[in-house]
């Protein structure tokens, strides 16, 4: 009497898997070793290629972003309720690393003009590094 397919084990339902013997499994380690050695050789070959860099460093190229003199940052706190502005200037210079100024002005154009006059910078240089905090709106 024949055994119904539902009672057969998994491997009995797939007769083609039983016929796969050493003919399939024998080349797999050989194939793995070939890929491993070939990948190592290819990696060494790619990493040993010369790079297309220049022979010397070019230090005479101007960068697009320039700091305004020795000024690193300008922070202006505009207090509308009191009608005054407090300005902090951070510089690279070792003698004057932080400066603090205060004016009874709240208009941003006037503040920029006063900062530029005080630091000896142009208004466009002040605008590059200035940050404004509007208080008590």
Secondary structure, 3 states (H helix, E strand, C coil): CCCCHHHCCHHHHCHHHHCCCHHHHHHHHHHHHHHHHHHHHHHHHHHCCCCCCCCCCCCCCCCCCCCCCCEEEEEEEEECCCCEEEEEEEECCCCCCEEEEEECCCCHHHHHHHHHHHHCCCHHHHHHHEEEEEECC
